């Protein structure tokens, strides 16, 4: 991600901290358009953004069961080709303290620009996916989600030291049977508490500093399939479903880093037994 995108992730936090402190109880009214206009101007300046309903779908629950792990899926309605493809997807949670949950960078090697993940939702909000195609056009789809408290919800592991014990474990699970030459779907799972800075250790009752996965790079052989710039709005133990187009055999490798500059890497042979 370039310097503008990196600044966007950092400054998006600053855009939301005041709103968080001022609106803990304001959960019943829909998110207004002022917040989106602020984010839009910062991230995309005065560029036109078109209705993306014919290009992709955005799925999210109207009312989330758990605000700390809200499932979100962006489903592309066409394949990635060298001539036309989605090259980035910005995933925004308007009313979160850090609204830009992630920027997903894709290539024709993705096969299909479909992404699924889980986000934190801190108060009633619009969730938006803004896709940029390789011709530079922007497209958007949004969903309104009712949930609150996701950014300050305690970790599923009540013991901070226990959460760090398995830090950085990577797992890959195939979703579709292996088939060369077409888009294969897989699920990447990363063990990481993704602390927001707004949570307490449930045993010591001390504040836990923010620690979160901020970069994920996925390659198949010598081709980049997916890279992600992420922030605190991705849920604990990040999960990302994505597609890639394998050859007869090869290796899928993942490198993830976090905000404390720790690096986690693993590779999997792809072939007759994907994910082995």
N, C-alpha and C positions, 0 to 999 in steps of 0.2 A: 504494500500500500504506500502511496506517495506521502509527502509531508503534509499536504492538505488533509488527507484522510486521517492521518495520525492525529493531527490537531483537532480534527472533528471529534474523534473519540474522546480525547482529553477534555475539550471545551464543552462537549455535550454534558459532561458531568457538572460543570459549573453552571450551565443553563438551568439545571434542575434542582440543585441543592436548596435554593431559596424556596422553590415551589413545594419541595418535600416538607420543609419545616412549617410552611404556612398552610398546608392543606391536608394534614393527617385525617381530619374529620370530613373533608369534602369528598364524599364517595358516591353521592347519589346523582349528581348532575353529569351529563355527558361532557366529555372533554371539548372545550371550545376550539374555534378555529385559530385563535391567536397563537397558541402554542405551535401548531403546525406551520403557520406562516413564518414564525421565527426560525424554526428548524429548516424549513424549505429554503429560506433566504440564505441561511448559513451554509447549508450543504450543496445547494444547487443554483444559488444566485437567482438570476432571472430566466433560467432555462425553462422552456415549455415542458410540461409533464402531461402526457396523454393518458386516457383511460386504457388500462392494461387488460381489461376483461377478455379480450380476444387472444391475448398472448399467454396469460397464465392465470391460475386460480390461487387465492389465498384462503386457507382454511384455519380457523381458530374457534374455540368454543364461545358461544355467546355469554355464558356464565361459567367461569372456571371452577373446578372442584378444589384445586390447590393453586393458590396464586404464585407459589414459588416454582412450580413446574407446569406451566401452561403450554400445551402442545401447539405448534404452529407449523404449517406445511405450505410451501410454495410449489405448485405443480405446473410445469410448463406444458403448453398445448401443442408444441411442435419440437421436432428434434433439433439438436445443435448441428449446424453444417458450417463448412468453411466460408460459405457465402453469407450466411445469416445466423447469428447466434447471440444469446444473452451473455454479456461479458461480466456484468456485476449485478448483484442484488443487494440493496440496502434494506435491512430489516430494522424498522423503527417502532419503538413503544413510546408514543408521544409523551405521556405524563410521567414516565420514569425519571428518577434523578439523573440517570445516564441513558438518554433515549435511544442512542444508536447501539442496538444489541450486537450487530455484526454487519460487516461488509463481506459478501461472498463473491470471490473472483472465480469465474468459470472460463472454460475454453471449449472449442469443438470436441476435444477429447473427453469432455463430460458426457457426450452422447445425448443427454437430456438435462436441461437446467432445472431440475426438481430438487428442492432442498426441504428437509424437515428437521426441526429442532425443538427445544423447550426453552421458554423464556420466563423471567420473573415479571410480574405485573404489580406495580405498587398502588395503583388506584384506577378507577374506571377510566378507560382510555381507548383511543384508536390505535390499532396495530397496523402498520403500513409496510408493504413491500414495494420498493421502487426499483425497477429493472432498467438497466441501460443496455441497449443492443449495440452491436459492433458498428452501426452507422451513426452512433452518438445520440440516438433518440432515447427519451426517458418515458417510462410507462409505470402506472401505479394502480394498485388495488389495495383496499383497506377493509378492516373489520373492526367493529366496536366490541370490546370485551369487558365484562363486568368481573372484576377481581380486585383485591386490595391486600396490602401488607407483604407482598412477595419479596421485596428487597430487604426487609428487616426480619423476615422469618428465620428462625434458628436452623442451623444445619441439621440434616437428618442424623448425622453422627453427633451426639451431644458432647462428646469428648473431643476437644480440639486436637490433642495429640493423636488420638485414634484416627481422626480424619486425615492427618498428615502421614500416617503410617503407610497408607496405600497410594500416596500421591503419585500421579503420573502413570499409573497402570493404563495400558492401551489395549482395547479389544476390538476386533473386527468381526461382524456377523453378516453373512450373506442374506439378502432379502429375496432375491430371485435366483433360480438355478443358473449355474455358470453357462454362458453361451458366448463364444467368441464372435467378434464383429458387430455386436449390438450393445445397447446400453444395459449394463448390469447394475442392479441396486445393492448397496451395502449400507450397514449401520456402523458408524464409528462411535465408540464409547470411551471417554476419558475420565479417569478417577481424579477428581479435583474438587475441593469444596467451593471454589469460586466465591470466596468471601467478598462481600460488598463494601465492608467498612461500616455497615449499619447493623451489625449483629454482635451479640455477646456470647462469650463462652458460657455455656449453660452450667458449668461446674464452678468456675471461678467468678463469674459475673463481671468479667472485664471485657472491654471492647476488643474485638479482633480486627487487626488492620486489614485493609483490602488486599487480597491475593487472588488472582484470577487468570485464567488462560486468555492470552491476548493475541496469539498467532497460531494458526494451524496450516500446515502445508502438506498436500497429498500429491504424490507422484506415482504414475504407473510406468515403470521402466524409466525412460529419459523424458517423459512427457508430464507436464504439470496438469493435473486433473482439476484441482480445487485448492484455493488458498482462502483463508478466513482471517479477518481482523476482527477481534471480538472484545467484549467488555463485560462489566458486571451484570448486565441484564440477561446474559445467558445463564441458565439454571446451574445449580450444583451438579457435579458429574456430567459435564456437557455431552450431549448425544447429537450427532449429526448424521442424517441419512442423505446419501448422494448417489449419483450414477457415474460410471466410467465405462469406456469401451475397451475390453481386453482383447489381446491377440490370442493365439493358441495357448500360450503360457507366458508368464512374466511375473513381476513382483510389484506389489503395491506397498509403498512406503509412506509413513506418516511421521512428521516432526512437529511437535507442539512445544511452545514456550509459554511461560507465564510472566506475570508482572514483576516477579522477583528474579527474572532472568534464568530460571531453571528450564532445562531442555529435556524433553521426553521423546524417544524415538522407538519405532518398531517397524518391521517389514513382514509381509506375508506373501508366500508363493500363491499365485493365482493360476488355476488350471482346472484339472479334473476335480480337485477338492478345494473350492474357494473358501478362504477364511481359515484354512488349516494352519 
